[in-house]
């Protein structure tokens, strides 16, 4: 490798490795890095329409699987998940969903 390419490669290498250290902040003793527990709730309301049209403009056939197989076009789902950090140092946690 010639010296012509070595300097740009070194500049990029040092920029990538030293930049995160410039933005690092010192932690204080009272700062706790992890939450003790968390609970998330959510809901999803969806309407499905999976009609398919086969053919050319003006000529063709339309197929609606919901009507053909008697499926429900509306879907409602609920979600609950979270975690609990049970050790004093909070490095271990129990997840549920």
C-alpha positions in Angstrom: 0.0 0.0 0.0 1.4 3.4 -0.9 1.7 6.3 1.5 -0.9 8.1 -0.6 -3.7 5.9 0.8 -2.3 5.3 4.3 -2.9 8.8 5.6 -6.7 9.0 4.6 -7.2 5.5 6.1 -5.5 6.5 9.4 -7.6 9.7 9.6 -10.9 7.7 9.1 -9.8 5.0 11.6 -9.0 7.6 14.3 -12.1 9.6 13.6 -14.3 6.4 14.1 -12.5 5.2 17.2 -12.0 8.5 19.1 -15.3 10.2 18.3 -17.5 8.2 20.8 -15.1 9.1 23.6 -15.5 12.8 23.0 -19.3 12.5 23.6 -19.0 10.2 26.6 -20.3 11.6 29.9 -19.1 10.6 33.3 -21.7 8.8 35.5 -22.6 10.1 38.8 -23.0 7.9 41.9 -26.8 8.6 42.1 -27.5 7.7 38.5 -29.1 4.3 38.0 -28.6 2.9 34.5 -31.5 0.5 34.4 -35.1 0.8 35.4 -36.4 -1.6 38.0 -39.6 -2.6 36.0 -41.5 -1.6 33.0 -45.0 -2.4 31.7 -46.2 -1.7 28.1 -49.8 -1.9 27.0 -51.1 -1.7 23.4 -54.0 -2.5 21.1 -54.3 -3.0 17.4 -57.5 -2.6 15.4 -57.2 -3.7 11.8 -59.5 -4.2 8.9 -58.5 -6.6 6.1 -59.5 -6.5 2.5 -57.6 -9.0 0.4 -59.7 -8.9 -2.8 -57.9 -10.1 -5.8 -58.8 -9.3 -9.4 -57.5 -11.6 -12.2 -57.8 -10.6 -15.8 -57.6 -7.5 -18.0 -59.4 -4.1 -17.6 -63.1 -4.7 -18.3 -62.7 -8.5 -18.4 -61.8 -10.6 -15.4 -62.9 -12.2 -12.2 -62.7 -10.8 -8.6 -62.1 -13.1 -5.7 -62.6 -12.1 -2.0 -61.2 -14.8 0.3 -63.1 -13.3 3.4 -66.4 -13.8 1.7 -65.4 -17.1 0.1 -64.2 -18.8 3.3 -66.4 -16.9 5.8 -63.5 -15.1 7.5 -63.9 -12.0 9.7 -62.5 -8.8 8.1 -62.0 -7.0 11.4 -59.2 -8.0 13.8 -58.6 -6.7 17.3 -55.5 -7.7 19.3 -54.2 -6.6 22.6 -50.7 -6.7 23.9 -49.2 -6.6 27.4 -45.5 -7.0 28.0 -42.9 -5.9 30.4 -40.0 -6.8 32.6 -38.8 -6.9 36.2 -35.2 -6.6 37.4 -35.1 -8.7 40.5 -31.5 -8.5 41.6 -30.1 -5.5 43.5 -27.6 -4.6 40.7 -30.4 -4.9 38.2 -28.4 -6.8 35.6 -30.8 -9.8 35.5 -34.4 -9.5 34.6 -37.6 -11.5 34.0 -39.5 -10.7 30.8 -43.1 -11.4 30.1 -45.4 -10.8 27.2 
